[in-house]
Amino acid sequence: MVSVAISAMGCSHIHFLKPGVKVNGEYYRNVVLMDMLLPDIRSVSGDCFVFQQDGAPAHRARASRAVARTNTGFHTS
């Protein structure tokens, strides 16, 4: 699996997840969001961005939405 953020301002690094890793809500929040994507997004755009994700279960988890809301300043559904 891979994870990447793309915008008109640029894109993040392409992050390859370890083969066989189970991407549950906790892994998504702690590793994919906090360690990979959000630092990359901020390095490209500062605090000027809209965070959008698909409806994967790890993305929809209440705790994941709270982390996204807290760290982006935007409401996620």
N, C-alpha and C positions, 0 to 999 in steps of 0.2 A: 504494500500500500504506500501511497505517496500523499503528501499534503503540501499545498502551496497557496499563497494569497496573491491575487492579481488585481491591479487597479490601473487607472490612467497615469498614476504617478510612478509606477514601477511594479515590481513583483518581489516576493520573498524568495529565499532560497527554496529549492525543491528538497523537501524533507522526506527521506525514505524511512518508513517504520520498519522495525526489526521483523523479519519473517516469522510468522506464526503468532505475533503479539495479538492479544485480544483487546480491541479498542472499546473498552467499556467507558462509562461516564467518567470514572476517576482517572483513567489513563488519558482520556481526551483532555480533561481539564488541566491536569498537572503536567503532562508532557507535551501534548500537541499544542494546546493553547498557550500555556504559561511559559514553557521552555522554548518552543519553536516559533509559532506563528505571531503572537502578539509582539515579541521583541523585534522580529523582522519587519512587521507592519509599521511599527513606530520608527524604525530606522529609515524607512522610505518616506513616510508621510507625517511623522510627528504625531500630534494628537488629532489631526484633521482626516478622519476616515469614518466610513460607515461599515460596520461589520455585518456580514450576511452569511448565513450557512444554510445547508439543506436540512431535510427532516430526518436525518439519521437518528436512531435512538440515543446515542451518546450526545448528540447536539441538543436534542429535545429535553434531556434530563433537567429537572428543576434546578439542581445544583450547577449544571453547566450553563444554563441561562443566567443564573445569578452571577457566576464568574464573568461571563461576557458583559453583562450589564454593569457590573462594578468596574471592570477594567477597560471598557470602551465608552461609557457614558451614554450609551444608546440602549433603547429597549429592544430586546430580541423576542421573537415569538416562536 
